[in-house]
């Protein structure tokens, strides 16, 4: 693990602690409506009763997910300190982090429905438009990423300090750079395109669905899962390079 890997594991450990704190606060009814943390939908922000009901349901998955993240990343840091953590294992750990955090974020919203209503309130319409705009921005970012993935996969981008899989081995050897970054580039292209398609689906589905939380969760889940797989695949490529 390099310094960047350590920082990611420390960040995820911190996310785990945050999940535990928020879960305990939600369980005791101490997580009050606010504009910074929590499940902030049009319904929860419009009604304190709805806010506390949804967050009471979120308390257990948040607490369990936080404990898992703390334990997992503490184990990663301990294994790395004793030199017993390979790059491939670290990739699997990061993918597990993403899945745990994703499940904790999605579970409280999965069963939510807006119910029948006559016309959309202005606040709800604005919220949907804001979510659609956010998904559109993410889709644009991933489309740009797909272009860089194509350039890496085609071998058009050589060793550099900004783009690509930049490990000590790839930065000191042109042969190693292309050996890792060509397949990683094509994988990045595939992950980016999968994410773009998922986000476009979310953009068009949001105005028509009675479960906007579910649509948003599915769109982001596809993006996160595709890049979690990319991380594992990249770690595997580096592991093969170091074992050669």
Buried (B, 14 or more C-beta within 10 A) or exposed (E): BEEEBBEBBEEBBEBBEBBBBBBBBBBEEEBEBEEEEBBBBBBBBEEEEBBBEBBBBBBBBBBBBBBBBBEBBEEBBEBBEEEEBBBBBBBBBBBBBBBBBBBBBBBBBEEBEBEEEEEBEEEBEEBBEEBBEBBBEBBEBBBEBBEBBBBBBEEEBEBEEEBBBBBEBBBEBEEBBBBBBBBBBBBBBBBBBBBBBBBBBBBEBBEEBEBBBBBBBBBBBBBBBBBBBBBBBBBBBBBEBBEE
